Amino acid sequence: MTNELFHRPPRRMLQPTKDQLREHIAQLAEENIRLRADIERLRTPWWQRIFRRKA
């Protein structure tokens, strides 16, 4: 048991700053671009992937 008779109310989480949000959006955009390129690469037929790898 705790020694406190009345528990403190839970602390509210602070909202992130605009700079943090902008940085997070930039990271997500970069990851989105990378994943789109990866998906596009995987959608190409197998023979084109082999041909591009050698070139």
N, C-alpha and C positions, 0 to 999 in steps of 0.2 A: 504494500500500500504506500501511497505517497503521503508526505507530510502536509500537503496543501489541502485546505478545506474546499477552496474554490479553484477550480482549474482555470487557467488562462484561456481566453478564446483563441482558436487557432489563428495563426498569422496568415494574412492574405498574401498571395504571391504577387510580386511586383510585375507590372507589365514591362515587356522588353522595350528598350529604346528604339527610336526610328532607325538609328544606324545599325543596330543588331538585326532588325527586321530586314533592312535593305541588304545586309551581308548575307542573311539566310536566303533571301529570294535569289540573290546572285548565285549562290552555291547550288540551289535547286535548279536554276536555269541551266547552269553548266552541266549538271548531272543529267538533266532532261535531254540536252543536246547530245551528250555522250551516248545515252541509252537509245535515242532515236537512230543515231549512226550505227550502233551495234545491231539493232533490229533490222535496219535497212540492209546491212551486210549479210545478216543471216537469211534474209528473204531472197537473196540472189541464188540462182541455181548453183549446184555444187561445182559444175565445170567452170563457171565464171569465176568462182572464188579461187579455184586452183590457178586459172589463167592470170588473174590479178596478182596473186601471191608471187608468181614467177617474174612478173613485169616490174 
